[in-house]
Amino acid sequence: MAITVTSPQPGNFGFLINGVSADASGCEELKAAPGVGMLLIVDHITINNGANALSITIGQGVNAGAVETALIGPIAMAANTSLQFWFPHGMILSANKSLTVDASGAGPICIFARGRIQ
């Protein structure tokens, strides 16, 4: 199932994304790879799990319908729960890698992330 990603305009620089999916079990791309030699740096992530108990993984890249490299998780989350992660110095993804999310099954999730490109 496809994720719907909106990108509100940040105040000065960087990116804000809000990704909502009814089924992220096939791995969904939250933020595309920025380009050759560029890095995504994530400063904040909020994970909201809607109606079902799921394990959620935040990662970089997609490989055969799964997160290529897990960065956070898998995190077992009860229904109707949220977690926030703050990275004061940023969580740096590998060059040319996208920010991705994968879930253990169907169920509504929302991922909000804030970061920058370097």
N, C-alpha and C positions, 0 to 999 in steps of 0.2 A: 504494500500500500504506500502511497506517496505521502511525503511530509509536506506541509505547507509552511514555508518560511517567509516571514516578513522581516524587513530590515529597517527599523526606525533610524532616523538620521541622528548620529551622535553630535554632541555640542561642538567639539573641536577636531577630533581625528579618531581613527579606529573604526570599529564596527560594533553594532548591536544586532543581535538576531533573536527572533522568537520563533521556534519551530514547534508545530503542533501536528501530531499524527494519531490516527486511530489504531495503527498497527505498524510499529517500527521494527518488527521481527526480522525483516529482510535487510537490515542496515540502511540507514538513511543519511544523506549528506546534509549537514547543517550549514557549513561554510565551505565553499569551494577552495581548492588550492589556489594561492594568490599568484602564482607564476614562477617561472624559472628563477631559482636562487632566492626566492622570497620565503619568509616564515610567518605563520600565524602564531600570535602570542595571545593566550587566553588569560584574562584577568579575573573573570568571575563567571560562574555557571550556577544556575538554579535548575534542578531537576524536579518536576512535578509529575507524580504518578496518579492517574485518575481512578478509574473504577475497579481495576483488577490488581491482584498481587503479581508483581513482575520483578525480574532482575534486569537492570539497565546498565549498559556499558557505554561510556564516552570514550572515543578513541580517535585515531588518525588513520585515514585511508580506508578503502573498501577492498576486500579480497573475497571473492566467491560468496557474496551476500552476507558477509560478516565484517566486523571491525578488523582491520589489518593489524593494528597494534592497540591494545587496550591501554588507556591512560588513567581512567577512573573506573573501577568495578571489575566484574559485574557486582552491582549493589542490589541486594534483595530488599525490595520496598513493598510495604503493605499498601493497600488501596488508600487513596486520598491522603498521601503523604508527600512532603517536599524536603529536599536537601539543598543546601547552598555551599558552594566552595569558593573561597577567595584566595587568590594567588598574588600576594603583595608585590612579587617581583616577576610575575607572569609565568604561565606554563607554556613553554616553547614547544611547538610541534616541529617535526622534521621538515626540512626544505621540501617544497612542492607537495605537501600532504594536506588533505582536506580534514576538517573537523567533522566527525561522524558520531552517530548514536545507533545502538542496537538494543533490542528488547527481547526477552525470552518468549514472548507471545503477544497476542493481540490485546489491546487495551489503550485507552487514551492517555497520551503523555504530552507534556509541554517542556521544552528545553529553552531556557533563556541564557544567552551568553554575551559577554562583552569582552572586547579585546582590541588588538591592533595588528598591523602588518609591518614587518620590518624586512 
